Amino acid sequence: MIKNNLDIYNQYLANKLDSNKIKHGGKLEDQQLKTQTDAFESLLLKFMLDTALKLDNPLYPKQAGSEIYQSMYKDSLSNQLSGHFGYSELLFNFLKDQEEQKNKG
């Protein structure tokens, strides 16, 4: 089952790269830049989720490893949400404009 999920995830990533290629003119540099801006957005979302999701419950004692699981949950959630909030797109467009201005001047 894990291998099947891994295959599905790899297919999803391949489709996402193909859509980025069509959407952004097909340049390899654009794909890599988009991947990096998505990763940056994921980092920002992780910081926001760390602040917003304080999962401490005073009624239950802390379990061994609960902080690790909560961190993994927030990390997974931020990775899934990245690329859909607009920060990545905004940063991508800004960096592309900067690159075009640098090439002109």
Sequence and secondary structure as in RCSB ss.txt:
>XXXX:A:sequence
MIKNNLDIYNQYLANKLDSNKIKHGGKLEDQQLKTQTDAFESLLLKFMLDTALKLDNPLYPKQAGSEIYQSMYKD
SLSNQLSGHFGYSELLFNFLKDQEEQKNKG
>XXXX:A:secstr
 HHHHHHHHHHHHHHHHHHHHHHTTT HHHHHHHHHHHHHHHHHHHHHHHHH     TTS   TTHHHHHHHHHH
HHHHHHTTSSSHHHHHHHHHHHHHHHHHH 
